Amino acid sequence: MKSRHFLKVMSVATVFAAAPVGMMYAQASNATASGTPASGTQLSPVDQQFVQDASQADATEIAASKVALTNSNDAQVKKFARQMIADHTKLSLGMAVLVEKKGFGTTPSADSALVGKLQTLKGREFDQAYVEQIGVEAHQRAVDLFQQESQSGTDAKLKAAAMHALPTIKHHLAMAQQLAGAMKGSS
């Protein structure tokens, strides 16, 4: 069991070594040479809520973006969806590694109502809903969430991870806003 956990952590660490988004969490979650957590194993209720909210946001973006790969006919929407899947998978794995070292585990689940609604849409109708709700609105909420944690969180490593994630999330928001503008301009 321990060796399986070690292999899982090592495979996640390998992903982070090759991915800038993942590195932000790997750097923020350094452990001592013995492999034990550097400080404390508990997260405050505020930090726990951040982890749960961020994990759900990642899971929702990943699930909705997978739907986009099948329900969209727009090459730019699909490209955006692939980027969201890649980046949010790295963010999610990084968060899991960090909070596991703090003794807090979470099983992220997507917003099933939102993903379910998107699954019923196709083509342009899907594209508009996906770009607006997942691309723009979800990333605006994520920027607010990560800014709040980077300023008011109580765990130093989690605050640092949130601060390092912000540029990526802001970039996603800018990409979504640009895509939304292009879609409105072509209608």
Secondary structure as UniProt FT lines:
FT   HELIX           2..18
FT   HELIX           20..28
FT   TURN            33..34
FT   HELIX           45..71
FT   HELIX           75..101
FT   TURN            102..103
FT   HELIX           112..119
FT   HELIX           123..129
FT   HELIX           130..137
FT   HELIX           138..152
FT   HELIX           156..185
//
